[in-house]
């Protein structure tokens, strides 16, 4: 029974370690795909302009992903080290158990050899004083031989277990060496990314005056867009109140939709299947550019040509609008919450249509001159713009 417990503990320990490694590998694969996408988008945009605020933000995203990858690889190495230590302890315990079994087996053989006068089992049986003793000695020899065989098989089994465990340790050490090589490679990639980022910042610092002028015009358009969206939402709120007439508060359906939307804070899907955030919510200065100020009521995503925008939650389309500087935009109502998707070149939904989570609502516009596909996305609670990053899944 003690040997069975040791084996079970060994198997369970390996299972837990393997599960952890599987989770780390799944996370690593996801990170690799995101890094690949970011590299591709950086390369596409760099063909038009070597320096841009979007390039800088994508580089920041790449550095974050590569740093996360290093953390992942460090965690994987730690798991491997823990496993190797555990396996080493198990091999030591198995060797100790094997030695004890062999010692017991040797003592048993020696004791029986002495008792049977040099191993002459047949003479030993017949030397009984009467038939009863002869029978008991006969049964003893049968049981002894059976037990001897079982102990011999147990020794072979233990030796096999030890050999298997040693082979597993060799495989695990090889895996550790592979992870070390991968980690070293990622360290070099991260250092290159940081150097490239510093180069971006240095170039952008020389262009701050021009950037301020360009951003001033963009922020003017953003202000116009903000007023436009707030007017749409205000009209929707007033229309909803008019429908309810004297009834105060939300309709039961609106309350359920609104509560469900709120309950999913931090878990909503992204408004596109793949992309990189290149402008964030609020007012802030890009790293290293103290004279440049960015302001946005939402998020800008850069992605590949042909990617479509999708609804982040169940709701009702309250409008499809032509927007100067943003092509076509769609507003979706989710109770007291509203989501806005801008810079679409094709729209697949219409006003009054009910949409579900992740339903495609339109193809994102690609600026062929700049080789850039960009989606602008906002979330409102009533008429107040809120930070989408706090609502979307990581």
N, C-alpha and C positions, 0 to 999 in steps of 0.2 A: 504493500500500500504506500509506503514512504517513497518508493521509486516512482510509482504512478503519479504522486503529488508533484515530485520534482519535474517529471516530464510535462505535466499539465501546466505548471508554472512557467516552464520554458516556452511552451507553445503559446500561452496567453501573452507572455511578455513580448515575444516576437510579433504576435498579432497586433498588439497595441502600437509597437514601433512602426510596423508596416503601415498601419492606418494613418499614423502621423505623417509618415513620409509621403503617402498617397495624397494627403491633404496639401502638403507643401508643394508637391509636384504639380497638382492642379492649379494652385495659386501661381506657381512659377510659369506654367504654360500661359495662363491669362496675362501675366505681366509681360512675357515675351511677345505676345500678340499685340499688346498695347504699345510696347516700345517699337515694334516693327511698323505699326501704323503711324506713330509719331515721327519716326525717321523718314517714312515715305512722304508725309505731309511737309516736313521741314525741307526735304529735297525738292519737292514740287514748287514750294513758295520761293525757295532760294534762287530758282531759275529766273525769277522776275526781279527780285530785289534782295540783295545780300543782307540788308538790315531792315527790320520792321518790328513794331511792338508785338505783332502776332508771332513773329519768329522767336522773339525773346520769351514770350509766354509758353510757346511750344517747347523751347529748350528747357525752361523751368519744369515743365511737365515731364520731359524726358529724364531730367536729373532726379526728380522725385521717384519716377518709376525705377530707374537704375539703382537708386539708394534702397528702395523697397526690395528690389531683387537681391541686393547684397544682404539685407536683413534676413530674407528668406533662405539664402544659401547658408548663412551663419546658423540659423535655426536648424537647417538640415544637417549640418556638420555636428551640431550639439546632439541631435537625436542619434546620429550614427555613433558618436563617442559613448553616449549612454548605453546604446545597444552593445557595442563592443565590450564595454566593461561588464555588462550583465552576462554576455556570452562567455567571457573569460572566467567569471565566477562560476557559471554553470559547468564549464569544462573542468574546473578544479574540483567542484563537488562531485561530478560524475567520475573523475579519476579516483577520488577518495572512496566513493561507493564501490567502484570496481575493485580497488585494492582490498577493501574489507571483505567483499564477496569471495575474492580469490583466496584470501587468508582463511576464511571460514571453510571454503571448499578443500583447501590443502589439509587443514586440521581434520576435517571429516574423513578424507581419504586415509590419512595416516592412522586415525583412531580405528577405522574399520580394518585396515591392513593388520594392525597389531591384534585386534580381536579375533581375526580369522586366521591368525598364525601365518602371516606372509601372503594374505590374499587368497588362501585356498578356501573359497566359499563353500564348495561342495563338501569338503571334509568337515568344515565348521558346522554345517547343517546336520550331517550324519552323526556328529559326535555328541548329540543331545542324549541326556540320560533316559528319556522316555519319548513316546510319540508326541506328547503335548509340547515338550521342549523342541523337538525336531520341527514341529509345525510352526511354533513361534519364531524359531530361527529362520525358517524358510520364508515366512511373511516379512521378517525384518530385512532379509537380503533383497526381496522383491521391492519393498518400499525404499530401501537404500538406493538401489540401482535407478529407480524412477526419480528419486529426489536428486541423485547425482546428475542424471541427464538434464533435469530442469535447471539446475544450477549452472551446468555447462552452457545451456542455451541462454541463460540470463547473462552470463559473462560475454558471450558472443554479441548479444543484443546491446549490452552496455558499450562494448568496443565499437559497435556500429554507430551508436548514438554519438559517441565522442568524435568519431571520424566525420560524421555529418556536421556536427557543430563546428569542427575545425574548418571544414570546407566552407561553411557559411561565413565564418569569420574572415576567411581569405576573400570571399566575394564582397563582404561588407567593407573590408579595408580597400579593395579596388574601387568600390563606389565612393569611399571617402576621398581617395586620390583624384577621382574624376571631379568631385564637387570642389576640391581645392583648386584644380586647374580652371574650372568654370568660374570660381570666385575671383581668382587672379585676373582672368580675362575681363570680368565685369568691372573690376577695380580700374583696369586700364581704360575701359570704355567710359566709365564715370569721370575719370580725370580728363579725358579728351573732351567730354561734354562740358565740363566746368571751364576748360580753356576756351572752348568755342563760345560759351556764354559770355565770358569776359571780353572776348573779341566783339560780340554783338553789342554789349553795353558800351564799350569804348567807341564803336562807330556811331551808336545812337546818341551818345553824349555830344558828338560833334554836330548832330542834326537837330538838337533840341528846339532851336528857334523855328525851324521849318516844321517840326512835328507839332509845336504849339499852334501854329497857324492852321495846319491841316485838321487837328483835333478840334479847334474852335468851330470850324464849319460842321464837323461830324456831331459835336455836342448840340449845336443849334438844331440839327435834324432830329437828334434824340429827344430834345425838349418838345419839339413839335409832335413827335410820335407819342411821347408820354401824355400830352394833352389830348391827342386824338383817342388814345386807348381809354383814358379816364372818362372822356365824354361818352364813348360807347358803353362803358360799364355803368355810368350814371343813368343813361337812358334805359338800360336794362333793369336797373334797380327800381327806377320810377315806374316802368311798365309793369314790373312784378307787383309793386305796391298797388297799382291801379287795379290789377286783376283781383287782388285780395280785398279791395275796397276797404271796408272798415275792419277787417280781420287784421290783428297785429301779429308780427313775427313771421317766420317762414312757413311755407306749406309743409306738410309732413314729408313729402318726397324731397323737397329741397333740404330739409333738416337732415335726412338720412344721407343724402349725397354729400352734403357739407361735412358731416361728422366723419364719414368714411374717408374723405379726402384728408381731413386733419389727422385721422388715426394713422395714416400712411406716411407721415412726415419722416423723411430720411430713408424711405423705401420705394419711392416712386421711380419708375423706369426713366431712363434718359429720353429726351424727345427725338432721338435718332439712335440707330443701332450702333454706330461707331463714330467716334469723333474726338477732338481735343478742345478743351476750353481755352480760348485765346483772349477773352476779356471777361472780367468778373463783375459781380454786383457791387454797387456803391461807388464812393469816391476814394481814389487811392493814387499814389505815385508809383510808377513802375520802378523796380529795383535799379538803383544807380542813376535815376533820372529825376532829381529833386525838382526840376523846373517844369516837368511835364505832369499834368494831372489828368486822370481818366475818370469818367463818370458814366455809369450805366444803371438802368433799372432792371437789367436782366443779365443773361449770359450770351456770349457769342461762341459758337462751336465751328471749328473748321473740320471738314471731312472730305471724302473722295467724291468725285463727280458721279452723279446718278443716285446718290443716297437720298432716301425719302425721310420726311419728318413724320412723327407719329404722336398720337395723343398719349399723354402721360397718365390719364385716368378716364373713367367713364364720364360722359357729359353730353351737353347739347351745343351744337355749333350755333352761335348767335350772330355770326357775321363773317363774310369773306370780303376783304377790302384791297383796293389798289393803293399802294403806299409809295409816295415819292422817295426814292433812295433805298427802299426796302422791297421793291417789286410787289408781291402779293402777300397779305397776312391773313391769318385765321384766328378768331377768338372763340374759345370754348368755355362754356359755363359749367361749373361743378358746385352747385348750391351757392354758397356765398363766396366761392373761390373762382377765379378766372385764369386761364392760361392763354398765352399769346405766342404765335409762331409766325415769324416774318422772314422775308426773302425767299419766297417760294416762286417757282416759275410755272408749275402746274399744280392745280388743286383738285383733290379727289372727293371733296365733301361740299355740301351746300348748307345755307342757312336753314335752321330748324331740324337738321339731321341729328339723330342720336348716334354717338360714337362710343366705342369701347376702348379700354386700356390697350395700348400698343397698336391701335388701328392706324393704318397709313392715311395721312391727310393731305400730303402733297410732296412733290419733288422739289428738292432744294436747288436754288439757282446757282449756276456756275459762271463766274466771271472769267471768260476765256482769255481776256487781256492780262489779267493778273494770275490766271491759273489757280483760282481760289473758289472753293465751294463753302459758303458760310451760312449758318442758321442763327437767327437771333430769337431768343426765347425768354419770356417773362412770366411771372406768377403774381397775381393780385389777390389780396383778401379785401373784398369790397373794392374800394378805389386806391388802396395802399399797396404799392409794389413791395414785395418781400423777396428775400434772397433765395433764389432757386436751389443753390448748392446745399442749403439746409434741408431741402425737401427731396432731392434726388438721391438715389442710391449711390454708394461710393464705387 
